[in-house]
Amino acid sequence: MTSDYELQKLAFAKLEETYQKAEEFYGRKFARYKLIFKSGIRSYIGQIRYRKRIIILNMDALRQNVKDMLEDTIPHEVAHQINLIIYGKSGHGPAWKRVMRECFGLMNPKSCTDFNYDLGERKRRRRFAYDCESCGKNFVVGIVRHNKEQRFQVKGNGYYRCQCKGKLKFKVEVR
């Protein structure tokens, strides 16, 4: 089994190779974004942050499928940077696809991967049901509003009111 250190070395080498390919293709230099590895991410396998000048790779995904991460994800993220610099655009539009096809030779660029990564379940947002004591209207609120309502009900008055000015009464947590 390959160690995390060795996987990261491979990713750094692929990132440099990708930049060199882009520089050769466009005939100009590109600033090197810092490559960061994070574990425990459940929502993406790679991400670019323009303002911070970083590319984040999901370490769990890299461990699961080295080839896909090196051959697709790293060029995918660098293509975002080049797309912004050359064409002034962000996202997965025609200009980004052009960079992926013409510069990196990836003929079928996609905004997401076909590989099914096991990154765990996303954290579910908790929701809470309330009823108006006056008119009976139902409300569903998130955790922040629920907690605020609970703190104010301890004091004897609710924080939120219905349009009819009636107090809200907690019913149940919604699953």
C-alpha positions as CSV (number, residue, x, y, z in Angstrom):
1,M,0.0,0.0,0.0
2,T,1.2,3.5,-0.9
3,S,1.8,5.9,2.1
4,D,0.1,9.3,2.2
5,Y,3.5,10.9,1.8
6,E,4.1,9.1,-1.4
7,L,0.6,9.9,-2.7
8,Q,1.2,13.6,-2.0
9,K,4.5,13.5,-3.8
10,L,2.8,12.0,-6.8
11,A,0.1,14.8,-6.7
12,F,2.7,17.5,-6.4
13,A,4.6,16.0,-9.4
14,K,1.4,15.9,-11.4
15,L,0.5,19.4,-10.5
16,E,3.9,20.7,-11.7
17,E,3.6,18.6,-14.9
18,T,0.1,20.1,-15.5
19,Y,1.4,23.6,-15.1
20,Q,4.3,22.9,-17.5
21,K,1.9,21.6,-20.1
22,A,-0.3,24.7,-19.8
23,E,2.7,27.0,-20.0
24,E,4.0,25.2,-23.1
25,F,0.5,25.3,-24.7
26,Y,-0.2,29.0,-23.9
27,G,3.4,30.3,-24.2
28,R,3.3,32.0,-20.9
29,K,4.0,31.4,-17.2
30,F,1.3,30.7,-14.6
31,A,1.4,31.3,-10.9
32,R,1.7,28.1,-8.9
33,Y,-1.2,27.6,-6.6
34,K,-0.5,25.9,-3.3
35,L,-1.7,22.3,-3.1
36,I,-3.4,21.3,0.2
37,F,-4.7,17.9,1.2
38,K,-7.7,17.5,3.5
39,S,-9.3,14.4,5.0
40,G,-12.9,14.1,6.1
41,I,-14.4,16.1,3.3
42,R,-17.7,14.6,2.2
43,S,-18.8,17.1,-0.5
44,Y,-16.0,17.4,-3.0
45,I,-12.9,15.6,-4.3
46,G,-11.1,18.7,-5.5
47,Q,-11.6,22.4,-5.2
48,I,-9.8,25.6,-6.2
49,R,-10.0,28.8,-4.2
50,Y,-8.9,31.7,-6.3
51,R,-8.5,34.4,-3.6
52,K,-6.4,32.2,-1.4
53,R,-4.5,30.8,-4.4
54,I,-4.9,27.2,-3.3
55,I,-6.0,23.9,-4.7
56,I,-7.5,21.5,-2.2
57,L,-7.5,17.7,-2.8
58,N,-9.6,15.3,-0.8
59,M,-7.0,12.9,0.7
60,D,-9.6,10.2,1.3
61,A,-10.5,10.2,-2.5
62,L,-6.8,10.2,-3.4
63,R,-6.3,7.1,-1.4
64,Q,-9.2,5.4,-3.0
65,N,-8.5,6.2,-6.7
66,V,-5.0,7.6,-7.3
67,K,-5.3,7.4,-11.1
68,D,-8.5,9.3,-11.4
69,M,-7.3,12.0,-9.0
70,L,-4.0,12.5,-10.8
71,E,-5.2,12.2,-14.4
72,D,-8.5,14.1,-14.1
73,T,-8.9,16.0,-10.8
74,I,-5.6,17.9,-10.8
75,P,-6.0,19.1,-14.5
76,H,-9.6,19.9,-13.7
77,E,-8.7,22.3,-10.9
78,V,-5.8,23.9,-12.8
79,A,-8.1,24.3,-15.8
80,H,-10.3,26.5,-13.6
81,Q,-7.3,28.7,-12.8
82,I,-6.2,29.0,-16.5
83,N,-9.8,29.6,-17.6
84,L,-10.0,32.6,-15.2
85,I,-6.6,34.0,-16.3
86,I,-7.0,33.4,-20.1
87,Y,-10.7,33.8,-20.7
88,G,-11.8,35.7,-17.6
89,K,-14.4,33.1,-16.8
90,S,-15.1,30.6,-13.9
91,G,-17.2,27.5,-13.8
92,H,-17.5,24.5,-16.1
93,G,-18.6,26.4,-19.3
94,P,-17.3,26.2,-22.9
95,A,-14.0,28.0,-22.1
96,W,-13.2,25.6,-19.3
97,K,-14.0,22.6,-21.5
98,R,-11.7,24.1,-24.2
99,V,-8.8,24.3,-21.8
100,M,-9.5,20.7,-20.7
101,R,-9.7,19.4,-24.3
102,E,-7.1,21.5,-26.1
103,C,-4.5,22.1,-23.4
104,F,-4.7,18.9,-21.3
105,G,-6.0,16.5,-24.0
106,L,-9.0,15.3,-22.0
107,M,-11.6,14.8,-24.7
108,N,-14.6,14.3,-22.5
109,P,-14.3,16.9,-19.7
110,K,-16.8,16.6,-16.9
111,S,-17.7,18.8,-14.0
112,C,-17.8,15.7,-11.7
113,T,-16.2,12.3,-11.7
114,D,-17.7,8.9,-12.7
115,F,-15.8,7.1,-9.9
116,N,-18.0,6.4,-6.9
117,Y,-16.0,7.5,-3.9
118,D,-17.0,6.3,-0.4
119,L,-16.6,9.6,1.4
120,G,-19.3,8.9,4.1
121,E,-22.7,10.5,4.4
122,R,-23.2,14.2,4.3
123,K,-24.3,15.7,7.6
124,R,-28.1,16.1,7.6
125,R,-29.5,19.4,8.6
126,R,-31.8,19.2,11.6
127,R,-35.3,20.6,11.2
128,F,-38.0,21.3,13.8
129,A,-41.7,21.7,13.5
130,Y,-43.7,24.4,15.3
131,D,-47.4,25.3,15.4
132,C,-48.9,28.7,16.1
133,E,-51.0,28.6,19.3
134,S,-53.5,31.1,17.9
135,C,-54.2,30.2,14.3
136,G,-52.6,26.7,14.1
137,K,-50.3,27.5,11.2
138,N,-47.4,25.1,10.8
139,F,-43.7,26.1,10.6
140,V,-40.5,24.2,10.0
141,V,-37.3,25.9,11.2
142,G,-33.6,25.1,11.3
143,I,-31.3,24.5,14.3
144,V,-30.3,28.2,14.8
145,R,-33.9,29.5,14.9
146,H,-35.0,26.5,17.0
147,N,-32.2,27.1,19.6
148,K,-33.1,30.8,19.8
149,E,-36.8,30.0,20.3
150,Q,-36.0,27.5,23.0
151,R,-33.8,30.0,24.9
152,F,-36.5,32.7,24.8
153,Q,-39.3,30.2,25.8
154,V,-37.3,29.4,29.0
155,K,-37.7,33.1,29.9
156,G,-41.5,32.8,29.3
157,N,-41.9,34.5,26.0
158,G,-41.1,33.2,22.5
159,Y,-38.6,34.9,20.1
160,Y,-40.6,34.3,16.9
161,R,-44.2,35.1,16.3
162,C,-46.7,34.0,13.7
163,Q,-48.1,36.7,11.3
164,C,-51.2,36.7,13.5
165,K,-48.9,37.6,16.5
166,G,-49.5,34.2,18.1
167,K,-46.8,32.4,20.0
168,L,-45.1,29.4,18.4
169,K,-45.2,26.0,20.2
170,F,-42.6,23.3,19.6
171,K,-44.1,20.2,18.1
172,V,-41.4,17.7,17.0
173,E,-38.0,17.3,15.3
174,V,-38.6,16.5,11.6
175,R,-36.6,13.6,10.1
